[in-house]
Amino acid sequence: MTEVQLLQVIGLTVVGVGASLLLFVKARFIRVVAFVSMVLGAFSLVALGVPQMASLPPAVEKFDVASIKDKKDLAAIGQKIFFGKGQCALCHTIGSSEGRCPDLKGVGAKLTRQFLYESLTQPQAYVYMDYQHVGPPKFFPAKMPYINKKPIGLNKNEIYAVIAFLQSMSGEEITVDPSEIEAPYDVVLVIGDKAGGQKVFRALCAKCHTVGVAEKGKTDLLPVLGRQTDPGLRRLVLSEPKLGSKDHQGFDRKLALKDFDDLMAYLMDAKATAKPL
């Protein structure tokens, strides 16, 4: 029985007991209490009959660097961030003057890329500068937050994507180049071949370890991978287990650099995809 169903049963019980008291009890005070209980129980049943919707935070858009092929892809990601994680549309409008804050239609044509970046990360530095207004400036009571800080917390890549969207929807050339988007630290360092790394793992590691498989006498590395970055994993492989164990000793000398990079590529891919060996 769900929590809502339990409350509905309680509401029906209260209504039923109240009705019984009204029918069989003559004392005025008890009858008043019973009537009030019936009314409250009926209101509760009506309220509980309304379909319930879970209140969940907005879905986080994954910033997949590998999916960005050109400036249009970057602007498309920026559009999702603008209406999603960035929460820009809560205050700003595009093509309407009904918002709590300035309308952003054509803002990419009015402001330079540098000014847009500053306006997003330091919104109180300049107000109305480079804005075209007809008549006296409109007063906007809402104070824009710093979007690169909590609670919004956009990173540099996401801010660049928003700027690309603002320039694109203004009909301007996008001045943010996809090459400026920084790949995650793990992606930068993993340069090996994961297929070759799987062979190295089977030859040297599978005796004692598995990846995503529970096997007696072996350690599943998947939980360990989830807690490690690429550089952390490299240090772990070269330093673990502790002195006295023969398995990892001399790994830095036994394993060719390419084989080691391949092994790291395989392990980091297993972390990202959670596929068993």
C-alpha positions as CSV (number, residue, x, y, z in Angstrom):
1,M,0.0,0.0,0.0
2,T,1.4,3.4,-1.0
3,E,1.5,6.4,1.3
4,V,-1.4,8.1,-0.7
5,Q,-3.5,5.0,-0.5
6,L,-2.9,4.8,3.3
7,L,-4.0,8.4,3.7
8,Q,-7.1,7.8,1.6
9,V,-8.1,4.9,3.9
10,I,-7.6,7.1,6.9
11,G,-9.8,9.8,5.3
12,L,-12.5,7.3,4.5
13,T,-12.3,6.0,8.1
14,V,-12.7,9.5,9.5
15,V,-15.7,10.2,7.3
16,G,-17.3,6.9,8.2
17,V,-16.8,7.4,12.0
18,G,-18.1,11.0,11.7
19,A,-21.2,9.8,9.9
20,S,-21.8,7.1,12.5
21,L,-21.6,9.7,15.3
22,L,-24.0,12.0,13.6
23,L,-26.5,9.1,13.2
24,F,-26.3,7.6,16.7
25,V,-25.0,10.2,19.1
26,K,-27.3,13.0,20.4
27,A,-24.7,15.1,22.3
28,R,-24.4,18.4,20.5
29,F,-20.6,18.8,21.0
30,I,-19.8,15.4,19.8
31,R,-22.0,15.9,16.7
32,V,-20.3,19.2,15.9
33,V,-16.9,17.5,16.2
34,A,-18.1,14.6,14.0
35,F,-19.4,17.1,11.3
36,V,-16.1,19.0,11.3
37,S,-14.2,15.7,11.0
38,M,-16.4,14.6,8.1
39,V,-15.8,17.9,6.2
40,L,-12.0,17.7,6.8
41,G,-11.9,14.1,5.8
42,A,-13.9,14.8,2.6
43,F,-11.5,17.7,1.6
44,S,-8.6,15.4,2.3
45,L,-10.0,12.7,0.0
46,V,-10.6,15.3,-2.8
47,A,-7.0,16.5,-2.4
48,L,-5.6,13.0,-2.4
49,G,-7.6,12.2,-5.6
50,V,-5.6,14.8,-7.6
51,P,-2.9,13.0,-9.6
52,Q,0.5,13.3,-7.9
53,M,3.6,14.4,-9.8
54,A,7.0,13.9,-8.5
55,S,9.0,17.1,-8.1
56,L,12.4,16.4,-9.8
57,P,15.3,18.7,-10.7
58,P,15.7,19.3,-14.4
59,A,17.7,16.7,-16.3
60,V,21.3,17.6,-16.7
61,E,22.4,17.9,-20.3
62,K,25.5,15.8,-21.0
63,F,28.2,17.9,-22.6
64,D,29.7,15.4,-25.0
65,V,32.8,17.0,-26.6
66,A,33.1,14.2,-29.1
67,S,29.7,15.0,-30.6
68,I,30.6,18.6,-31.5
69,K,31.6,18.6,-35.2
70,D,30.9,22.2,-36.0
71,K,29.7,25.5,-34.6
72,K,26.0,24.6,-35.2
73,D,26.4,21.6,-32.9
74,L,27.9,23.9,-30.2
75,A,25.0,26.3,-30.6
76,A,22.5,23.4,-30.3
77,I,24.0,22.4,-27.0
78,G,24.0,26.0,-25.9
79,Q,20.3,26.2,-26.6
80,K,19.6,23.2,-24.3
81,I,21.7,24.8,-21.6
82,F,19.9,28.1,-22.0
83,F,16.5,26.6,-21.5
84,G,17.7,23.9,-19.0
85,K,20.6,23.9,-16.6
86,G,21.5,27.6,-17.2
87,Q,17.9,28.6,-16.2
88,C,18.2,31.7,-18.4
89,A,14.7,31.5,-19.7
90,L,13.3,31.9,-16.1
91,C,14.0,35.6,-16.4
92,H,15.0,36.4,-20.0
93,T,12.8,36.2,-23.1
94,I,13.7,36.1,-26.8
95,G,11.5,38.4,-28.8
96,S,9.2,39.5,-25.9
97,S,9.2,42.4,-23.5
98,E,7.1,40.6,-20.9
99,G,10.1,39.1,-19.0
100,R,11.5,40.2,-15.6
101,C,14.8,40.9,-17.2
102,P,16.1,42.3,-20.6
103,D,14.8,40.6,-23.8
104,L,17.8,38.9,-25.5
105,K,16.5,39.0,-29.1
106,G,19.5,40.1,-31.2
107,V,21.8,40.3,-28.2
108,G,24.5,38.4,-30.1
109,A,24.5,41.2,-32.7
110,K,24.6,44.0,-30.1
111,L,27.3,42.7,-27.8
112,T,30.8,41.3,-28.5
113,R,31.7,37.8,-27.5
114,Q,34.0,39.2,-24.7
115,F,31.2,41.4,-23.4
116,L,28.7,38.5,-23.4
117,Y,31.2,36.4,-21.4
118,E,31.6,39.2,-18.9
119,S,27.9,39.7,-18.7
120,L,27.4,36.1,-17.8
121,T,30.2,35.7,-15.3
122,Q,30.2,39.3,-13.9
123,P,26.6,40.4,-14.5
124,Q,26.8,43.5,-12.3
125,A,30.0,44.9,-13.8
126,Y,28.2,46.9,-16.5
127,V,24.4,47.4,-16.7
128,Y,22.8,48.6,-20.0
129,M,26.2,49.2,-21.7
130,D,26.0,48.6,-25.4
131,Y,22.2,48.1,-25.1
132,Q,19.9,49.9,-27.6
133,H,16.9,51.3,-25.9
134,V,14.0,53.5,-27.1
135,G,13.1,56.0,-24.4
136,P,14.3,55.8,-20.8
137,P,15.8,52.5,-19.6
138,K,13.4,50.0,-18.1
139,F,13.9,49.1,-14.5
140,F,14.5,45.4,-13.9
141,P,14.1,44.4,-10.3
142,A,15.6,40.9,-10.7
143,K,19.4,40.7,-10.0
144,M,21.1,38.3,-12.3
145,P,23.2,35.6,-10.5
146,Y,26.8,34.7,-11.5
147,I,26.1,31.7,-13.7
148,N,29.6,30.3,-13.3
149,K,29.0,29.9,-9.5
150,K,26.5,28.0,-7.4
151,P,23.7,27.3,-7.6
152,I,23.8,27.3,-11.4
153,G,27.5,26.6,-11.8
154,L,28.1,26.5,-15.6
155,N,31.6,25.6,-16.6
156,K,33.6,27.3,-19.2
157,N,32.5,24.9,-22.0
158,E,28.9,25.5,-21.2
159,I,29.3,29.3,-21.1
160,Y,30.9,29.2,-24.5
161,A,28.0,27.0,-25.8
162,V,25.5,29.6,-24.5
163,I,27.4,32.4,-26.2
164,A,27.4,30.4,-29.5
165,F,23.6,30.0,-29.1
166,L,23.0,33.7,-28.5
167,Q,25.1,34.6,-31.5
168,S,23.4,32.0,-33.7
169,M,19.8,33.0,-32.8
170,S,20.8,36.7,-33.5
171,G,21.8,35.7,-37.1
172,E,25.4,36.5,-36.4
173,E,28.5,34.5,-37.2
174,I,29.4,32.2,-34.3
175,T,32.8,33.3,-33.1
176,V,33.3,30.4,-30.6
177,D,35.3,27.7,-32.4
178,P,34.8,24.0,-31.4
179,S,38.5,23.7,-31.0
180,E,38.2,26.0,-27.9
181,I,36.1,23.5,-26.1
182,E,38.2,21.7,-23.6
183,A,38.0,17.9,-23.4
184,P,37.6,16.3,-20.0
185,Y,40.9,15.6,-18.3
186,D,40.5,11.9,-18.6
187,V,39.9,12.1,-22.3
188,V,43.0,14.2,-22.9
189,L,45.3,11.7,-21.1
190,V,43.8,8.4,-22.5
191,I,45.5,8.0,-25.8
192,G,45.9,4.3,-26.1
193,D,44.0,1.6,-28.0
194,K,41.4,-0.1,-25.8
195,A,41.3,-3.3,-27.9
196,G,45.0,-3.7,-27.3
197,G,44.5,-2.8,-23.7
198,Q,42.0,-5.6,-23.3
199,K,44.6,-8.1,-24.5
200,V,47.2,-6.7,-22.0
201,F,44.6,-6.9,-19.2
202,R,43.8,-10.6,-20.0
203,A,47.5,-11.4,-20.2
204,L,48.7,-9.6,-17.0
205,C,45.7,-8.6,-14.8
206,A,42.9,-11.2,-15.3
207,K,44.6,-13.6,-13.0
208,C,43.6,-11.5,-10.0
209,H,41.1,-9.0,-11.3
210,T,37.8,-8.7,-13.2
211,V,36.0,-5.7,-14.6
212,G,32.3,-5.7,-13.7
213,V,32.1,-9.4,-12.9
214,A,32.0,-10.9,-9.4
215,E,34.3,-13.9,-9.4
216,K,35.6,-15.8,-6.3
217,G,39.2,-15.0,-5.5
218,K,39.4,-12.0,-7.8
219,T,38.9,-8.3,-7.2
220,D,36.3,-6.5,-9.3
221,L,38.0,-3.2,-10.5
222,L,34.8,-1.5,-11.5
223,P,34.2,0.2,-8.1
224,V,37.8,1.2,-8.0
225,L,37.6,2.7,-11.5
226,G,34.6,4.8,-10.5
227,R,36.6,6.6,-7.9
228,Q,39.7,7.2,-10.0
229,T,40.7,9.7,-12.7
230,D,43.2,8.7,-15.4
231,P,46.3,10.0,-13.6
232,G,45.0,8.5,-10.3
233,L,44.5,5.1,-11.9
234,R,48.0,5.2,-13.4
235,R,49.5,5.9,-10.0
236,L,47.4,3.1,-8.5
237,V,48.5,0.5,-11.1
238,L,52.2,1.4,-10.6
239,S,52.0,1.6,-6.8
240,E,49.5,-1.1,-5.7
241,P,49.5,-3.5,-4.0
242,K,51.8,-2.6,-1.1
243,L,55.4,-3.5,-1.0
244,G,55.9,-7.2,-0.6
245,S,53.6,-8.3,-3.3
246,K,55.3,-9.5,-6.5
247,D,52.4,-8.9,-8.9
248,H,52.8,-5.2,-9.5
249,Q,56.5,-4.8,-8.8
250,G,58.4,-3.5,-11.7
251,F,55.3,-2.8,-13.8
252,D,56.8,0.4,-15.0
253,R,59.8,-1.6,-16.3
254,K,58.0,-4.8,-17.5
255,L,55.3,-3.0,-19.5
256,A,56.1,-1.0,-22.7
257,L,54.8,2.6,-22.7
258,K,52.3,1.8,-25.5
259,D,51.0,-1.3,-23.7
260,F,50.5,0.7,-20.6
261,D,48.6,3.5,-22.5
262,D,46.5,0.8,-24.1
263,L,45.7,-0.8,-20.7
264,M,44.7,2.7,-19.3
265,A,42.5,3.3,-22.4
266,Y,40.7,-0.1,-21.8
267,L,40.2,0.5,-18.1
268,M,38.9,4.1,-18.6
269,D,36.6,2.8,-21.4
270,A,35.3,0.1,-19.0
271,K,34.7,2.8,-16.4
272,A,32.7,4.9,-18.9
273,T,30.6,2.1,-20.4
274,A,30.6,-0.3,-17.4
275,K,31.0,-3.3,-19.6
276,P,32.2,-6.6,-18.1
277,L,35.3,-8.2,-19.5
